[in-house]
Amino acid sequence: MRPTVVDLVTPHLLRIVDLANEAQKGVSVQWHLNDAVGRSMDGLADQYNASTLVAAYVDGLESLVAQAPPAREDYIRVLKTAVEAARRLRRD
């Protein structure tokens, strides 16, 4: 079975969502967030369709920010930080 873009990107996005949920509970996740984004970008960059995967990852993070409930400020802050880090690490 051939993996799709969704299959390859979704676990990376879910890792960020988990960290955002932890931040909303008051847990400090900054180091873990930077590590997760870096590992995701490195892992996606190793694939044959890296530019498509990285673009889907950044788009997915941006979509999560847009869909986040406004009252969850820490959650949104972590997601925005992940978007900024991913954009900074992007190798297009």
C-alpha positions in Angstrom: 0.0 0.0 0.0 1.3 3.4 -1.0 1.2 6.1 1.8 -0.6 9.3 1.0 0.2 12.9 2.0 -2.4 12.7 4.7 -1.0 9.4 6.1 2.5 10.9 6.3 1.6 14.4 7.7 -1.2 13.6 10.1 0.9 12.0 12.9 3.2 15.1 12.9 0.2 17.4 13.2 -1.3 15.3 16.0 1.9 15.5 17.9 1.6 19.3 17.9 -2.0 19.2 18.9 -1.1 17.0 21.9 1.5 19.6 22.9 -1.0 22.4 22.5 -3.4 20.5 24.8 -0.7 20.1 27.4 0.1 23.8 27.2 -3.5 24.6 27.8 -3.3 22.6 31.0 -0.3 24.8 32.1 2.5 22.5 31.1 5.6 24.1 29.7 6.1 22.6 26.2 8.4 25.1 24.4 11.4 22.7 24.2 9.2 19.8 23.2 7.5 21.9 20.6 10.7 23.0 19.0 11.9 19.4 19.0 8.7 18.1 17.5 8.6 20.7 14.7 12.3 20.1 13.9 11.9 16.4 13.8 8.8 16.7 11.7 10.5 19.0 9.2 13.5 16.7 9.0 11.4 13.6 8.6 9.2 15.1 5.9 12.2 16.5 4.1 13.6 12.9 3.7 10.7 11.8 1.5 10.6 11.9 -2.3 7.8 14.4 -2.3 9.2 16.6 0.4 8.0 19.9 -0.8 4.4 18.7 -1.0 4.6 17.2 2.5 6.2 20.2 4.1 3.6 22.5 2.4 0.8 20.2 3.7 2.3 20.3 7.2 2.5 24.1 7.3 -1.0 24.3 5.8 -2.3 21.8 8.4 -0.8 23.9 11.2 -2.3 27.1 9.9 -5.7 25.3 9.6 -5.5 24.2 13.2 -4.9 27.8 14.3 -7.8 29.0 12.2 -10.1 26.4 13.7 -9.0 26.7 17.3 -11.5 28.0 19.8 -10.6 31.7 20.7 -10.9 31.0 24.4 -8.0 28.5 24.4 -5.2 31.1 24.4 -2.3 28.9 25.4 -3.4 26.3 22.8 -3.5 28.9 20.0 -0.1 30.3 21.2 1.6 26.9 20.8 0.0 26.3 17.4 1.1 29.8 16.2 4.6 29.1 17.5 4.7 25.8 15.6 3.6 27.6 12.4 6.4 30.1 12.8 9.0 27.5 13.5 7.9 25.4 10.5 8.0 28.3 8.2 11.5 29.2 9.5 12.7 25.6 8.9 11.1 25.3 5.5 13.6 24.4 2.8 11.6 25.1 -0.4 
